[in-house]
């Protein structure tokens, strides 16, 4: 069982930045694929970014809507994954969720079904 706790959300004006954090329980954090998803009211939960390891290679994936603006990273020593969000837009407004899975399937990396563990979410609101 893994517990994920997000933090760092808040209210920011368009063009501003926020950094979200996701703290995970457990001692084998590096073995997990870590992802960020977001969900606006009335919309489906959508993929934002993910980070995974395979051998000596780090794999990073972004949704097209955030590529070039958001950066996912992880600190295995702290069991924490981050999402740095720059150049925020009103359409980025959503509850942001951290997710984790032990299964690295590239084809499913952007799907919610791949992830076994979820945080409670942190709200990001971007004003125009």
PyMOL commands that set and color helices and strands:
alter all, ss='L'
color gray80, all
select helices_A, chain A and resi 29-31+76-78+90-92+106-108+112-114
alter helices_A, ss='H'
color red, helices_A
select strands_A, chain A and resi 4-7+10-13+18-24+33-39+46-54+57-62+70-75+80-85+94-101+117-118+122-127
alter strands_A, ss='S'
color yellow, strands_A
deselect
rebuild
show_as cartoon
